C-alpha cells in the first residue's frame, strides 16, 4: 500500500507540474493577441523550456562582431516566456523591448541599458537568467540596432530614444506586460547599465523617478558632448603626424614610470594605483637628456602627457573635463590607429552634430565643442539633480574604475541634492584596477567582478550573495534598508578583494585588503 501511495503522489506531482507548464504556455501564447499598449507595432511571444537555444534575429551582425557574441541566439537555462515588442515612439522612431518572464519569478523587475552608441544589448537580459535570480528582466535597443551613430543622421526622434526615451519605454511596457502575464505589477523595479547605459540610468532617475526603485549606474558617461570633445583634444598631441606621436612601447614606458612613482602609495606594490587622486604623476621624469638618452620621451611627447594628466578648462575658464587618471594606458593606445581617443566620438559629430558623414574629424576646435553641446543636450545627465528620485525613496549605486577615463561626479550630486543624508540613498564604489565596463585591455588585476552588467559575455561574481553581487546588495538596501558598506569583488583569476564604499578606502592589512576610513 505504501508503494502505491508513493506512486500516486508522484503522479499527482507530475500532473501539477504539467498543468502549470500548460498554463504558462497558454498565458504566454495569449499575450501576442491580448496585450495592448499605446504605440504597439508588433509583439511576438515564445514559451521556451530550459536548456534550449532561442534565436534572436533582431541582433545585428555588427553587434555580434563588436561585442564578441557567439551569434544572434541565447541559451535559455530555465522555463521562460519571451516577449519581443516593437513600440512606435513617434512617427519616425521605433524602440524594441525584449522581456523575459521566468516561471520561477520573485516579483521583481530588472531593466537594462545599452553601451557606447549601440543598441546591441537586446540579449543581455538573459545573462541574469543564467544566475537563477528569478527577476522578470528586460532589455532594449533604444531605437536602433547598430553600434555607430549613423542611425541618428537627420533622425532627432531616434536620437531621443537613445538619449532617454527608450529606457522609459522599456520600464513602462515591461511593467505592463509583467502584470498581463503574472496578474500583478512587480513589487520592486531595478535597473543596471554601464557607460552610456550608466548615463541612461541617471537620465531615468532625473526624468522619470518613478520608473525604478533602485539603479546601478556603472562608469556613466554623464556629459557626452564634453566627454567626446575631450577625447579629441587630448589625442591631438599624440597623432601619428605630430612630433608627440606615441608608440606602444612609449605608452608602456609611461605606465612603468607611473607605477614607479605611485604604485606604493596604497601600501602594496601590485601593479595597481588604487587611488589615483593620491598620485601626482610627473611625466617630465621621462624627458630625454644627457643622463637619460634611452627609454625616454621627447619634449613634444612630455608636453602632451602634461596636458593629458591635467584638468581641462574652456577658453572662458569654465571647467570642461577632468584629467586622465594615472595608471591606465589601454585607451590612450587606441590613438595609434586613429585620431581620437575613442572610436565612436568623431561619428557623433559626423552624424549628429553636423549631419555630414564626410566631416573628416582631423581638426577640432572649441567651436565644434559648442556645436556638440547644443546638439547633444538631451543626452546630458550632468545636472546632479536627483532630488525627486531621492524624495520618493529611490536608491542609486554608482561604480567607477580607477583606470577609467569616463568620470563621475559625486560632488555635483551632493551639492545639488544635499550632502547631509546622501549616504541614505546614494552609494559610490571606486574600483581599484578597473578600466571601463568590460575591463578590456587592462593590465591591472582589479577585483572588478561583482555581478554588474558590462562584463562580456555575462555578469559574474564570486557568489550570489548581497556581499558579492551588487544587484542583491541593492535589493537589500531598497527592500530592507540595509546599506551596502562594501562589496567583495573578484579578479579575472578568481581572487577576491573588498571594494569600499566612498569615501572609505581599502588598506593593505596582513596581506589582504580591508575597507577602513
N, C-alpha and C positions, 0 to 999 in steps of 0.2 A: 504493500500500500504506500509506504514511504517513497519508494522509487517512482511509482505512478504520480504521486503528489509533486515530486520534483519535475517530472516531465511536463505535467500540466502547468506548473509555474513558469517553466521555460517557454512553453508555447504561448502563454499569456503575455510574457515579456516581449517575445518576438512579434506578437500581434500588435502590441502597443507601439513598439518601435516602428513597425511598418506603417501603422496608422499615422504616426507623427510625420514620417517621411513623406507619405502621400499628401498629408495636409500641407506640409511646407512646399512640396512641389506644386500643388494646386494653387496655393496662395501666390507663389512666385509667378506662375503662368498667368494668373488673373491680373497681375499688375500691368501687364502690357496692354490690356484692354480697358481697365478700370481706372488707372491712375491718371490724374489730370492736374495741371498746374499752368499758370499763365506763361505763354511763350513756348510751351512744349511743342517741339517739331517732330521728334521721333523718340520712341522708347523701345528697347529690346531687353528681354529678360531671359536668363538661363538658370536652371537649378543644376548645380554642379556637385557631384559627390566627391568626397575627399579622395585624394590620390590620383586625380585625373588632371590633364592639361587643358587649359582654356585658351583658345586663340583670341588675340586682341588685334583685329585688323586695323583698328584706328591708331595704332602706334606706327609712326612713320619710320622708314628705313634710316633716315637721317638721325633720328633719336636713338635707334638701335645701335648705330655706329658710334655716336658721340658718347653715350652713357654706358657702353660696354654690355648692353643687354644681349642675352643669348639669342633672342629672337622675339618677335611680337606675340608671345604667349606666356602664360604663367602656370606654375604647378600649384594646384589648389589642395591644401593639406586637410581640409575638413569640409563637411557639407555646408554649402553656402548658396544663397540666391544672389545672383549677379545681375545688376540692372545698369544699362548704359543709356543715358538720356542726352539728347541734344536740345538745348534751350536757346531760343532766339532772344537775345538781349536787346536788339534793336533791329531796324530794317536791314542793316548791313553787317550784323555780327551774330555769331552763334558760339556758345560755350558748351562743351561736352562735360558731363559729370558721370563718373562711374561709381556705383555704390555697391559695397559688399555686405550682405546681410546673413551672418552665420546662424546656424541652428543653435549653437551654444552662444547665447547673447547675454551680455552683462548689463544691458540697459543704458550703455553709454555710446555716444557718437564721437568719432575721431576723424577730423578733416585734415587734408594735407595740401601743401602748396607746391610751387614749382621752383626751378633754379635757373640761374643765368637768364637768358632771354627766351627760354624754351617753354613749350607746352608738352614736354616729354614725360611728365610724371603720372600719366594715366594708370600705370601699373604699380606704382609704389604702394598703393593701399594694400596690396596682397602681402607685402612684407610683414605686416603686423599679424596677419592670419597665421603666418608660419610660427609665430610665437604663442599661438593659442591664447591671446589676451582677450578674446571674446568681445571686442568692440565692433559695432557696425561702423564700417570705415569707408571713406570716400576720397576720391582724387579727381582732379580737373585739368583740362588742357588750357584753362583761362583764355579760351578764344582762338587758339591756333595750335597746330601740331608740328611746328618747325622749331629749329634751335637757333635761328637767326632773327634779325629784326625785319627781314623782308616782308612778312605778313602785315607789318604796320604801315607800309608805304601808302600814303593817301587814304588811310583807314583809321580815323580817330576813334571810332567805336570799338574796333579790335584792340587798339592800344588801351582803351578804357577798361575793357575786360581784363587785360593783362595787369594793368596798374592796380585795380582794386575791386572791380565789379565781379570778376569771375569767382573769387573766393566767397563773396557774399552769396552769389547764386548757388555755389556748392553747399553752403551751410543751410540755406533756406530749403532748397529742393531735397537735400538729403534728409533733413528732419521730417519733411512731408512724406517721403516715401518710407521712412522708418515707421512712422505712425500708420501708414496704409498697410504695411506688411505685418508689424507686430501688434498693432491695435492701440499703442500709446506712443507718445513722443519720448525721446531719450531723456533720462533723468538728468544727465550732465553731458556737456559738449566740450570737446577738446580739439586743439589744432597744433600742428607742428610743420615747420618749414625751415629751409636753410638758404642763406644768401638772399636772392630775390624772394624766395619763399619766406624767409625771416622778415623781410620788409613787408610782404603781404600780411603777415601776422600782426605787425604794428598797424598797418592800414585797417585791418579788421577791428582792432581794439579802438582805434580813433574814430572810424566812421560808423561802425556797427557794433557797439559794445555789448549788445545782447546776443550776438551770434555764438560766442564761445565763453564758457566759464573759465577755462584755462588755456593759455597759449604758450607754446615753446617756440621761441624765435632764435634760431642759431645763425651766427655770423650774418646779421641782417645788413643789407646794403640800403641804408635808410635814405640816402640822398643821391640817387643815380647820376644826376647831371654833374654834381661836384666830383663824385667818385670816378666816373668815366673821364671827365676833364682832367682830373689829377693824374690818371693813368697816362694821358697824352703828355702832360708837362714833364713828369719825372722820367719819362722814357727818352725825351729828346737828346740829352747829352750822350746817351749810350747807343744811338743808332749806328748802323754799320758804316754810314757815310761820314760820321763825326769822329774827331780825334779822340773822343772819350769812349769809343766803341769797346765793348767788353766781350771777352771770350768766355767759354765755360770755365776754363782754368782761372780766369780773373775773378769770376764770381765765387769759385771755390776758395781762392785766396782771401776774398772779403769775409767769407763765412769763418774761415780758420782764424783770421785776425779778430773777428768779433768774439769768437769763443775764447781766444787768448785773453782778451780784455775783460770779458764779462761772465764767462761760464761759472766761475767760482762764487759769484755774488749770492747765489741762493743756497750755498752751503754744500753743494755736490757738483763735482766736475763730471758731468754725464752727457755733454753734447746738447744740453737744453738750457736756454735762458728763460727761467720760469717767469720772471717779472721784468719785462723789457724796459719799464719805466725807470728801473734802477741802473740801467746800462747807459752810460754816457760815451757811446762808441765814437772814437776819433779816427776817421779814415785817413787822416794825414800821416798816421804811423806807417802807411803803406807807400808813401811817396818815394819814388826812386831818388837816390842820392849817391854821393861818392861812397858812403858807408853801406848803402843798400842798392847795389847795381842790378841785382836779380830778384825774382819773386817780388816784384813791386809794380806800382801803377804810375802812369804819367800824370801831369798836372791836371789835364782835362778830365781824366777819369776820377781823380780825387775830388775835384770841384763838383763833378756830377754827383758823387756819393754824399758830399756835404749837403747838397740840395735834397737828395734822396731821403736822408735821415733827419730832415728839418721840417717843421710845420710850414704849410704854405698859406700865404695871405694874398688876397686880391689887391690890385693896384691902389684901391682906396683904403687899404689897411684892414679890411674886413676878413675875418678868419675864413679860409677856404677849405682846407682839409689837413688832417693830422699826418705826421711823418710815417714813413715805413718803419715797422718795428725791427730792431736789430735781431738777427738770428735766422730769419727766413730768407732763402735765396732762390727758392724754386720758381716763384712768379717772375722775379727780375730776369731769370734766364730766358724767358719767352721773348724778350726784346731782341735776342739774336736773330730770330727768324721772322720778325715783323717790325712794326713801327710803334705799336702801343703795348702797354704792359699786359693788357688782357684783350684777347681777340674780339669779343663782341663790341667793344667800345666804339671803334670807327663806324661800324654798321649802324649804330644808334643815330649818328649824325647823318649818314647817307640816307637812311630810310625814314627816319622820324623827324629830325631837326630840319633838314634841308630838302627832303623828298627828292633827292638826286643820287641815284645809285652810282653815278660816275664820279662823285666827290672823292678826291684822292686820299684825303686824310693825312697827307705828308706834312702839311703846315697846320698849326693850331694856335689860336690866339684867345685872348680874353673876350673878344667879340664872339667867337664860337661858343665860349662858355655861357655868355649871356643869352645867346640864342637857345642853347640847350636848356638852361634853367627855365626859360619860358615854355618851351615845347614839352618838357618833361615834368611840369609842375604837378600833374595828377599822380605821378609816381612817387613823389616826395613824401616821406614819413618822418620828417626831421623836426617836427614841432615839439615833440615830447609831451604833447597834451593828451594824456590818457586818463584825465580826471573822471570822465563818465564811466569808463571801464572800471576804474578803482572804486567809484561810488556804488556800482551795482554788485561789488564783491568779486570781480574778476581777479585772477592771478596770472602774472606773466613771468616766465623764466627765460632768461637771455644767456646764451653761451657765446664765448669768443675765444679763438685760439691765440696764443702768444705770438705766433708767426704770421698771423693773418693781416692782409693789407686792407680788408674791409672792416671798418671800425664802427664801434657802437658809441652811444652817448649816455652813460649813466648819469652824469652831472646835469645834462639838459633835462632829462626826465625828472630828476629830483628837484630841480629849480622850478619846473612848471607845476608839478603835482604836489610838492611839499616833501621835505626830507624827513620830517618828524616820524611819520608812520610808514615810510617807504618799505621797510622790511616786512610789513604785514601783507603786501600784495605784489612786490617786485623782487626778483632774485637774479643776480648776475653771477655767472661762473666763468672765471678766466682759466682757460685750459692750457697748462704748460706743454710746449712741444707740439701743439696742434696748428696746422696751417689753415685750411678753409674747407669746410663741409666734408668732402671725401678724403681730405688729407693727402691728396695726390702729390707725389714728388717730395714730400717732406723727409728729411734725413734724420730728424729728431725722433726719439722714441717716446712720444707723448701718450699718456693714458686717455685717449680721446674717445673711446668707445663706451658709451653708457646708454645705449638704446635709442639714440636720437636719429631722426631722418638725416639724409645727406650721405650716409655710408652707401657704398655700391658693392654688391647689388642689394643688400638689405641691412637693416639695423641689427647690431649685435651688442650684447652686454655680457658681463661676467656671469650674471644670473638675473632672473626676472623677479627682483625684489625692489622695494622702493629705494633702497640704498644704492643699488647698481643700475636701475633703469629710470631715466629721467621722467618718462611718462607716468610711471607708477608713483614716483615721488610727487609729481604734480597732482595726481588723483588724491593722494593722502592729504595734500595741502588744501585743495579745493573742498573736499568732502569731509575731512576730519579735523581740519585746522592745524595739521601737523606741519610746521615749517621745515623745509629741507635745508639743513645746515651744511651738508656736504654730500657729494656723490663719490662713488668709487668707480673710477674709470679703468678701462682695460687697454693695454697696448696691442699692437699687431701681433706681438709674440705671446700674448696671453698673460703678461704681468699686470698687476693692479697697483693703483696709486690713488690716494684721496685727492679729489678735485674740490677746492674750497669755495665757499660762497663769499663773494666780495662784501666787505673788504678783508676778510680773513685770508691768511696766507699759509702755504704749506711750509713746514720746517723739516729739515733732514734730521731725524732723531733715531739713533740706534740702527741706522741702515735702512730706515723706511721713512716715507713722507707722512707727516701728520699735520692736519689743519690746526693752526694756532691763531694768534692775533695778527 
